[in-house]
Amino acid sequence: MEKRVLLASVVSFLFLALYVQTLNKRHPSPPTTAPQAVFETVKPSTASAAPEMLDEPTIALEAPQLRLEIGQESASVHHVSLKNFPAPGTHQPVQMGTRFPVLGLRFSEKTPDIDLVRSSSQGAEFEVGDKDYHLSYSVDQTKSLLELKLDNRIFKEYGAQVVGTWHRSDLLTSNPLELFHYQVVNEKERHKKLQGPWKTVQNVPRGTFSNNTIVSLAERYFTCTIESEAPLVSQPLFSSDTTMAVAISPETDRQELVELKVYIGPRDYFHLRDRGLEKAFPVGFFGRIGLVLLFILGGIASVVKNYGIAIIVFSVLVSCLTAPFTLISLKSAKKMQAVAPMIEKVRASHKNDAKKQQEELMKLYKEHKVSPFGGCFGMVFQIPILIALVQAMSHFIELRGKTFLWISDLSLPDRTAHLPMSLPFFGNELNVLPLLMSGAMFFQMRISQQAMPKDQNNPMAAMMSGPIMPIIFGLTLYHFPSGLILYWLTNTLTSMVWYRLAK
């Protein structure tokens, strides 16, 4: 019992550590040492700020999934509306752009005049400076991508930079801002990440980027991703709790025309893949497994027409598929129960000789074909599945805003009520679903313990087999998305059914 409980505890704590690292922390702190290993810190200067939005007339560009407002005098993208994604608590589309434009130009040498030459709902063309350098926007109607083309001489003569600015759309505690860089260096793919806020300018030294550069400003569910087939130099600017910016320019002046493709939309693997930008964000091994699981979940949701019901059906399906391993665990536990008196006898006979005791126990296990770790066999498959779902579901846009029973948004905690005061661990929110999950885990452990041998001489094992682990899980997952809690709650209840049937 002791080894089995200790192994289960280690597995559980490893899972919790991975869970916390995968999902965004509730109160992310400013990065210190780690980002400086990637980015070179530069002293603040007045040239490090993003350009503010001008009070100017605008023109509108339309695509099936987004609407953009372009300033006629600055050629900057003032606002972007994502038509298919409503803002929290409203029926209005999510809108990007505050006092800083989503995309714009800043100049270090001198500021040239910018004149609008022609425009339509699908594009706009500008002339920059008295030498009529061209700048144009166009919208890909199929992929809803914004294409920006600039005369390279704008960068060389005026010290221009294209500045992307991102203001956090959802004021969530678990929604930090992140800056991602993807590049190919010496034929090797490399990703770099900086998590905001940062209080000093972070500089990416010139020459670190080669062809096929991707720069992404991102939050949990949305991103502004800029791609170029030519080398780019990138300079992250100041970041606050709600806003961050990055300035980019061509690395060389060999090309006459600088072309940028800009995607503004969900930070979701499937949406990014459809636009050839899946490399913008690394997925990882477990994430790839999770994407397969999400594909299955989406298929179930398309049939039942509700993601809450789909999560329950999916969890039951996973539990049924892993049921053989759960039954193996129960059979192993029953065998261990049968040999428990013999185990205690061996321990008592060799209590002063640990080596001899271990040798005799191994002979006993081999003779009766039992394993002290067999009771954890089911968890070996369940925990990796949950980790894979965590990594993939953390940016799964389809869950955002989906309701189920009292849950107003499956991508958020269920937030059943607000407490009159802030409590440790709980904050000022009453989330019922994690409490139900903890209760279900406690009863599941009680049921499973009935089939396992008792070890009265191990108070630590007795404590860990009691309410401690459900409480730890409940507190750790208390503020995490209700969709994941619903999955684990359903899995726990289904496992209880298997335990009953196995008896």
C-alpha positions in Angstrom: 0.0 0.0 0.0 2.8 2.4 0.9 4.6 2.3 -2.4 1.3 2.4 -4.4 0.2 5.5 -2.5 3.5 7.2 -2.8 3.6 6.5 -6.5 0.1 7.9 -6.9 1.1 11.0 -5.0 4.2 11.6 -7.1 2.2 11.1 -10.3 -0.5 13.5 -9.1 1.9 16.2 -8.0 3.8 15.9 -11.3 0.5 16.4 -13.1 -0.3 19.5 -11.0 3.1 21.0 -11.8 2.6 20.4 -15.5 -0.9 21.8 -15.3 0.2 25.0 -13.6 3.1 25.5 -16.1 0.8 24.8 -19.1 -2.1 27.1 -18.2 -1.3 30.8 -17.6 -0.8 31.8 -14.0 -3.6 33.8 -12.3 -1.3 36.7 -11.5 1.7 36.5 -13.8 4.7 38.5 -12.5 7.1 40.5 -14.7 9.8 38.3 -16.2 13.3 38.8 -14.9 16.2 36.5 -15.6 14.7 34.1 -18.1 13.7 36.6 -20.8 17.1 38.3 -20.6 18.7 35.1 -21.7 16.7 35.5 -25.0 16.4 39.2 -25.4 19.0 41.9 -24.8 17.9 44.6 -22.4 18.1 48.2 -23.6 17.7 51.3 -21.5 14.3 53.1 -22.1 14.2 55.9 -24.5 11.6 58.2 -26.0 12.0 56.3 -29.3 10.9 53.1 -27.7 7.2 53.9 -27.4 4.5 52.7 -29.8 2.9 55.5 -32.0 -0.4 56.8 -30.6 -3.5 56.8 -32.6 -4.3 60.0 -34.5 -7.7 61.7 -34.6 -8.3 61.3 -38.3 -10.9 60.1 -40.8 -10.8 56.4 -41.6 -11.7 54.0 -44.4 -13.1 50.5 -43.8 -11.8 47.3 -45.3 -14.1 44.2 -45.1 -13.5 40.5 -45.1 -15.8 37.6 -44.2 -14.3 37.3 -40.7 -13.0 40.8 -39.9 -13.5 44.5 -40.4 -10.5 47.0 -40.4 -10.5 50.8 -40.0 -7.5 52.4 -41.7 -6.4 56.0 -41.0 -6.4 58.2 -44.1 -3.5 60.4 -42.9 -1.3 57.9 -41.0 -2.0 54.7 -43.0 -2.4 52.9 -39.6 -4.9 50.2 -38.7 -7.0 51.9 -36.0 -9.4 49.1 -35.1 -10.0 45.5 -36.0 -13.4 43.8 -35.4 -13.6 40.0 -35.3 -17.1 39.4 -36.7 -17.4 35.8 -35.5 -16.4 36.3 -31.9 -18.5 38.4 -29.5 -17.0 40.3 -26.6 -17.7 38.9 -23.1 -21.2 39.6 -22.0 -22.2 41.3 -25.3 -23.3 40.5 -28.8 -20.8 43.0 -30.2 -17.7 41.6 -32.0 -14.4 41.6 -30.2 -12.6 44.8 -31.2 -8.8 45.4 -31.1 -7.3 48.9 -30.9 -7.3 51.4 -28.1 -5.2 54.6 -28.1 -2.6 52.7 -30.0 -3.2 51.5 -33.5 -3.1 47.7 -34.1 -0.6 48.2 -36.9 1.1 51.4 -37.9 4.4 53.2 -38.9 6.8 55.1 -36.7 9.8 57.2 -38.1 13.1 57.9 -36.4 14.6 60.3 -39.1 11.7 62.5 -40.1 8.0 62.1 -40.5 6.9 62.2 -44.1 3.5 63.2 -45.4 1.2 60.2 -46.2 -1.5 60.6 -48.8 -4.4 58.3 -49.6 -4.4 57.6 -53.4 -7.3 55.2 -53.7 -9.4 52.8 -51.6 -12.2 50.3 -51.7 -13.7 47.8 -49.3 -10.9 45.3 -50.1 -7.9 47.5 -50.1 -6.2 50.9 -49.9 -3.1 52.5 -51.5 -1.0 55.4 -50.1 1.9 57.5 -51.2 4.6 58.2 -48.6 6.8 61.3 -48.7 7.4 63.7 -51.6 9.1 60.9 -53.7 5.8 59.0 -53.9 6.9 55.8 -52.2 4.1 53.3 -52.2 2.3 51.6 -49.3 -0.7 49.5 -49.8 -3.2 47.3 -47.8 -5.3 44.5 -49.3 -7.5 41.9 -47.7 -7.4 38.2 -48.7 -11.1 37.4 -48.9 -10.6 33.6 -48.6 -8.3 33.5 -45.6 -9.2 36.9 -44.0 -5.5 37.9 -44.1 -4.3 41.5 -44.3 -1.5 42.0 -46.8 0.8 45.0 -46.3 3.3 46.0 -49.0 5.8 48.8 -48.5 8.5 50.4 -50.7 11.8 49.4 -48.9 13.1 53.0 -49.3 10.6 54.1 -46.7 12.6 52.2 -44.1 15.9 53.4 -45.4 15.2 57.1 -45.9 12.8 57.8 -43.0 14.0 55.2 -40.5 10.6 53.6 -40.6 9.4 50.6 -38.6 6.1 48.8 -38.7 4.7 48.7 -35.2 2.2 46.1 -34.0 0.4 46.8 -30.8 -1.9 44.5 -28.9 -4.3 45.4 -26.1 -5.7 42.6 -24.1 -9.3 42.0 -25.2 -10.6 40.0 -22.2 -9.8 41.4 -18.8 -9.1 37.9 -17.3 -6.7 37.2 -14.4 -5.3 34.2 -16.4 -4.7 36.0 -19.6 -1.1 37.2 -19.8 0.3 38.9 -22.9 3.0 37.0 -24.8 5.4 37.8 -27.7 6.5 34.9 -29.9 9.2 34.8 -32.5 9.7 32.0 -35.0 12.7 31.9 -37.4 14.9 29.5 -39.2 18.6 29.8 -38.3 21.1 27.6 -40.1 18.3 25.5 -41.3 17.0 24.9 -37.8 13.6 26.1 -36.6 13.7 28.2 -33.4 11.0 29.6 -31.2 11.5 32.4 -28.7 9.0 33.6 -26.2 8.7 36.7 -24.0 5.8 37.0 -21.5 4.7 40.4 -20.4 4.7 42.7 -18.7 8.3 44.0 -19.1 9.4 47.4 -17.9 12.4 47.9 -20.1 12.8 47.8 -23.8 13.7 44.3 -25.0 15.9 44.2 -28.1 16.4 41.4 -30.5 19.9 41.9 -31.9 20.2 42.5 -35.7 21.0 39.4 -37.7 19.3 36.7 -35.5 16.5 36.3 -38.0 16.6 34.6 -41.4 14.0 33.8 -44.0 10.4 33.0 -43.1 10.1 35.2 -40.0 7.0 35.1 -37.9 6.3 37.5 -35.1 3.2 37.1 -32.9 1.6 39.3 -30.3 -0.8 37.0 -28.4 -3.0 36.6 -25.5 -4.8 33.5 -24.4 -7.4 33.3 -27.3 -6.4 35.9 -29.9 -3.3 37.0 -31.7 -1.8 39.4 -34.2 0.7 37.3 -36.2 3.0 39.0 -38.8 4.7 36.8 -41.4 7.4 37.7 -43.9 9.3 35.5 -46.3 12.2 37.9 -46.0 14.4 38.4 -43.0 13.1 40.8 -40.4 14.6 42.7 -37.4 12.3 42.8 -34.4 12.3 45.0 -31.3 9.9 44.4 -28.5 8.8 47.7 -27.0 7.5 48.5 -23.5 4.8 46.2 -22.1 2.2 46.8 -19.4 -0.4 44.5 -17.8 -2.8 45.2 -20.7 -0.7 46.4 -23.7 2.4 45.3 -25.5 4.1 46.3 -28.8 6.8 45.2 -31.3 8.6 47.2 -34.0 9.8 45.3 -37.1 11.8 46.3 -40.1 13.6 44.5 -43.0 17.0 43.1 -42.1 18.5 44.1 -45.5 17.8 46.6 -48.2 18.2 44.1 -51.0 14.5 43.6 -51.7 12.7 46.6 -53.3 9.3 45.7 -51.9 8.6 44.5 -48.3 5.6 42.3 -48.1 4.0 41.3 -44.8 1.0 39.0 -44.2 -0.9 39.9 -41.1 -3.4 37.5 -39.4 -5.6 39.0 -36.7 -7.9 36.4 -35.1 -8.1 33.4 -32.8 -4.9 31.9 -31.4 -6.2 28.5 -32.3 -4.2 25.8 -34.0 -6.9 24.9 -36.5 -7.5 28.5 -37.5 -3.7 29.1 -37.8 -3.1 26.0 -39.8 -5.7 27.0 -42.3 -3.6 30.1 -43.0 -0.2 28.3 -43.0 0.8 29.9 -39.6 0.7 26.8 -37.4 4.4 27.2 -36.7 3.8 30.5 -35.0 3.2 28.8 -31.7 4.9 25.5 -30.6 2.5 22.8 -29.7 4.6 20.1 -28.2 4.2 16.3 -27.9 1.3 16.3 -25.5 -0.3 19.2 -27.4 -0.4 17.3 -30.6 -2.1 14.4 -28.8 -4.5 16.9 -27.4 -5.3 18.3 -30.8 -6.4 14.9 -31.9 -8.7 14.7 -28.9 -10.1 18.2 -29.6 -10.8 17.1 -33.1 -12.9 14.2 -31.7 -14.5 16.6 -29.2 -15.4 19.0 -32.0 -17.0 16.1 -33.9 -19.1 15.1 -30.9 -20.2 18.8 -30.4 -21.3 19.0 -34.0 -23.7 16.1 -33.3 -25.0 17.0 -29.9 -25.0 20.8 -30.5 -23.6 21.7 -27.1 -20.0 21.6 -25.9 -21.0 20.9 -22.3 -22.8 17.7 -23.3 -20.0 17.0 -25.8 -17.4 17.1 -23.0 -19.5 14.7 -20.9 -19.9 12.3 -23.8 -16.2 12.6 -24.6 -15.2 11.9 -21.0 -17.4 8.9 -20.8 -15.9 7.6 -24.0 -12.4 8.0 -22.8 -13.3 6.3 -19.5 -14.8 3.4 -21.4 -11.7 3.1 -23.6 -9.4 3.1 -20.6 -11.8 0.8 -18.6 -9.7 -2.3 -19.2 -6.7 -0.7 -17.6 -8.9 0.4 -14.7 -10.2 -3.1 -14.2 -6.6 -4.4 -14.3 -5.8 -2.0 -11.5 -8.8 -3.3 -9.4 -7.8 -6.9 -10.0 -4.3 -6.1 -8.9 -5.6 -4.4 -5.8 -7.7 -7.4 -4.9 -4.7 -9.8 -5.4 -2.7 -7.5 -3.1 -5.5 -7.7 -0.6 -5.3 -11.5 -0.6 -1.5 -11.5 0.0 -1.6 -8.6 2.5 -1.3 -10.9 5.6 1.8 -12.6 4.1 3.3 -9.2 3.3 2.8 -8.1 6.9 4.4 -11.3 8.1 7.5 -10.8 5.9 7.8 -7.2 7.1 7.5 -8.3 10.7 10.1 -11.2 10.3 12.7 -8.9 8.7 11.9 -5.5 10.2 15.6 -5.1 11.1 17.0 -6.1 7.7 15.6 -3.9 5.0 17.6 -5.6 2.2 16.4 -9.1 3.2 12.8 -7.8 3.6 12.9 -6.4 0.1 14.2 -9.7 -1.3 11.5 -11.7 0.4 8.8 -9.3 -0.7 9.9 -9.5 -4.3 9.8 -13.4 -4.1 6.3 -13.1 -2.7 5.1 -10.8 -5.4 6.6 -13.1 -8.1 5.2 -16.2 -6.6 1.6 -14.8 -6.4 2.0 -12.8 -9.6 1.1 -9.4 -8.0 2.6 -6.0 -8.2 2.6 -3.2 -5.6 2.2 -0.7 -8.5 -0.7 -2.5 -10.2 -3.2 -0.3 -8.5 -1.9 2.8 -10.3 -2.1 1.3 -13.8 -5.3 3.1 -14.7 -3.9 6.5 -13.7 -0.9 6.0 -16.0 -3.2 6.4 -19.0 -5.7 8.9 -17.5 -3.2 11.6 -16.4 -1.4 11.9 -19.8 -4.8 12.3 -21.5 -5.7 15.1 -19.1 -2.3 16.8 -19.6 -2.8 16.6 -23.4 -6.2 18.1 -23.1 -4.9 20.9 -20.9 -2.2 21.9 -23.4 -4.5 21.8 -26.4 -7.7 23.2 -24.7 -5.9 26.2 -23.2 -6.3 28.1 -26.5 -9.3 26.2 -28.0 -11.4 29.1 -29.2 -14.5 27.0 -29.7 -15.0 26.7 -25.9 -15.0 30.5 -25.5 -18.5 31.8 -24.6 -20.1 28.3 -24.7 -22.6 27.8 -21.9 -23.8 24.7 -20.1 -26.3 24.5 -17.2 -25.2 27.3 -14.8 -21.8 27.7 -16.5 -21.8 30.9 -18.6 -18.5 30.2 -20.3 -16.8 26.8 -20.4 -13.4 28.5 -21.0 -13.6 30.2 -17.6 -14.3 29.1 -14.0 -18.1 28.7 -13.4 -18.3 31.7 -11.0 -21.6 30.7 -9.5 -21.6 33.6 -7.0 -19.4 36.4 -5.7 -18.3 36.2 -2.0 -18.6 39.2 0.2 -14.8 39.0 1.0 -11.7 37.6 -0.6 -10.5 34.3 0.9 -7.1 32.6 0.5 -7.1 30.2 -2.5 -10.8 31.0 -3.3 -10.5 34.7 -3.9 -13.9 36.4 -4.1 -15.5 33.8 -6.4 -17.6 30.8 -5.5 -16.9 28.1 -8.1 -19.1 25.1 -7.5 -17.7 22.8 -10.1 -14.2 22.3 -8.5 -16.0 21.6 -5.2 -18.2 18.9 -6.8 -15.0 17.5 -8.4 -13.2 17.3 -5.1 -16.2 15.6 -3.5 -16.5 13.1 -6.3 -12.7 12.3 -6.0 -13.1 11.7 -2.3 -15.9 9.2 -2.7 -14.0 7.5 -5.6 -11.0 7.0 -3.4 -13.2 5.7 -0.6 -14.8 3.2 -3.0 -11.4 2.1 -4.4 -9.8 1.8 -1.0 -12.4 -0.9 -0.1 -10.7 -3.2 -2.6 -7.2 -2.4 -1.4 -5.2 -3.8 1.5 -5.1 -1.7 4.6 -1.8 -0.6 6.1 -2.4 0.4 9.6 1.4 0.9 10.2 1.7 3.7 7.7 -0.1 6.9 8.9 1.2 8.8 5.9 -0.4 6.3 3.5 -3.6 6.5 5.5 -3.6 10.3 5.3 -2.9 10.4 1.6 -5.7 7.9 0.9 -8.1 10.2 2.7 -9.4 13.7 1.8 -5.9 15.3 1.3 -5.5 14.6 -2.4 -9.1 15.7 -3.4 -8.5 18.9 -1.5 -5.2 19.5 -3.2 -6.7 18.9 -6.6 -9.7 21.1 -5.8 -7.6 24.0 -4.6 -5.2 23.8 -7.5 -7.8 23.6 -10.2 -10.2 26.0 -8.5 -9.7 28.9 -10.9 -9.1 26.8 -14.1 -11.5 26.5 -17.0 -14.8 24.9 -16.2 -14.7 22.8 -19.3 -11.6 20.9 -18.0 -13.1 20.5 -14.5 -16.3 19.1 -16.1 -14.2 16.6 -18.0 -12.4 15.4 -14.9 -15.6 15.4 -12.8 -17.3 13.2 -15.4 -14.3 10.9 -15.6 -14.3 10.5 -11.8 -18.0 9.7 -11.7 -17.6 7.2 -14.5 -14.7 5.6 -12.7 -16.9 5.1 -9.7 -19.3 3.2 -11.9 -16.5 0.9 -13.0 -15.4 0.3 -9.4 -19.0 -0.7 -8.5 -19.3 -3.0 -11.5 -15.9 -4.6 -10.7 -17.0 -5.6 -7.2 
